[in-house]
Amino acid sequence: MNILPATIEDAAVILDLQRLAYQTEAAIYDDYTIPPLVETLDQLREQFHTKRILKAVEDGRVVGSVRAFQKDTTCFVERLIVDPEHRNRGVGAALMHRIEATYPAAGRFELFTGHRSVNNLRLYERLGYREFRRQPVSEKLTLVYLERRAVPNRRGVTEFPAR
């Protein structure tokens, strides 16, 4: 598997994969109108101008993707997706490691997921992310915000705690 920068030419494939991957989330919350499922191709294409988008490619096929952007010292990670047939094989973790490496100046990484998305929460916690806030959205959904912060080591060099 290779993790590569996605290009705008990958947008349609990534959007199709996103719609497939988020079916699981939609079923958990019984809501098929969640933003990842109603995002349009034009909306995704616009994000190529403001975010870094990576893709995981295996045997010539896109099997995962993630997006991020940095504001001040915080990198906001979004839309981690993995083809359902490739889940639990390290694709999501590899994408997260690479997107974090793409932002070496970030002192903090932030993302969110739904409160019932147990597999997502487990992955993020395993990667060193910790919950810092919950925001109710509806009767069915509360967003769980997680972060991973850099800390100064004994030499005063900022680094991230071991995972």
N, C-alpha and C positions, 0 to 999 in steps of 0.2 A: 504494500500500500504506500502511496506517495501523497504527501500533503503539499498542495501547490496553491499559489494565488489564483483565484477564479478571475475570469474576464467577463465582460459584459456578454460575450457570446455564450457563456455558460448559464446565463440567467434563466432561460426556459427550462433547462434540465434541472437546475437547482429548485426552481419554483415547483416543478412536478414532484421532485423528491420531498420538498417541504410539505406539500399537500398530502403525500402518502405518509410521511413520518408523523405528522400531527393528527392523523386519524385516531391514534391511541389516546392522545391528550383530549381530543374532542369527546371520545367515548367515556373517559373518566369523569368528565364534567357534564356530560350530556348536552354539549353545546357545539354545534358544527358551524358556528359563526365567529369562532375565535379569530383574532387578527391574522395568524399565519395561514389560515384556510381561505381568507377572503382577500389577501394581498394580491394585487394585480401584477402582471409582468412589467408594466410601465413603472409601478411603484418600486419594484425590485431593481429595475435597471437604473433608476435615479439614485439608489443607494450605492452604486458603484462609484459615484462621484464624492461621497461623503464618508464611506466606511471601507475598511479592508475586509474582503470576503475571501475566505479560503475554501478549498474543496479537497476532499479525500477521494483519491482515484485508485481503484483496484481493477486490474485486468481491463483497463481502458474505460471503465464505467465510474461515474461519480456515485459514491456510496455515502457521502456525508458532506456537511458544510457548516461553517460558523461565520458570524459577522462581528465586527467590533469597531469602536471609534474611541478616541481619547479626548476628554475635555479636562483641562487643567492637568492634574496628576492622576485622574481616575480614568481607567479604561472600562468602558461599558461593553459587555459581551452579550450578544444576542443570537437568537435563532440557531442554537446548536441542533443540528439534525443528523440523524443516521438512518440509513435504509433499514427497515425492520428486519430484513434478512441478514444484516451485518451487525446487529446489536450484540452486546456482550462479547465483543472481539477486540476491544481497545480502540475502536475508531473515534468515539467521542472523546476519550482521554487524550488521544494523539492530537486531535483538533484543538483541544483546550491548551495543551502544552505549546503547540505551535502558535496559536493566536496570542498567548501570553508572551512568548519570545519575540513576537512582532512588535511589542510595545515595551522596549527595555526602560523607557523613562517613566513608565507608570509606577506610582507608589501604591496603587490600589486597583483591584479589579472588582467589578460589581456585575451582578446578573440577578435575574429573578425567574421563578417558576411557580407553578400552582401548588397549593398546600397538599393536594392529594397525589401529586406526581412523585411517588415514593422512589421510583428508580432514578429520577433526575436528582432528587435531594441526596440520595445515597452517593451518586457519582460525584456531585459537587463537594460534598463533605469529605469524600475520599481524596479529592484533589486539594484539600486544604481550605475550602470556603466555609464560612461560618455565618449563620443567620444573624441579621442585625435589625430586621424590621418585618412586620406583616401589615398588609394593606387589604382590607376587605374590598372586593370589587362588586360582588353580588351575593345572593343567598348561596350560590353554588361554588363561588370562587374567592379565595383569599390568596393574594400574591405573597410569596415568601422571597424577601430580598436577602441575598447572600453576598459576602465580600471576602476577599483575600488581600491582606495588607502586608506591605513591606515593613520590616523593622530594622533598626540599626543593630549591627553586631558589635562585638567587643572593640573592633578597630574603627567603629564609627561608619562603616560601610553599610549602606542600605541593602538588605536582601530579604527574600521571602523565606519564612520558616520552612523546614523540611516537610514534605508531604507525607 
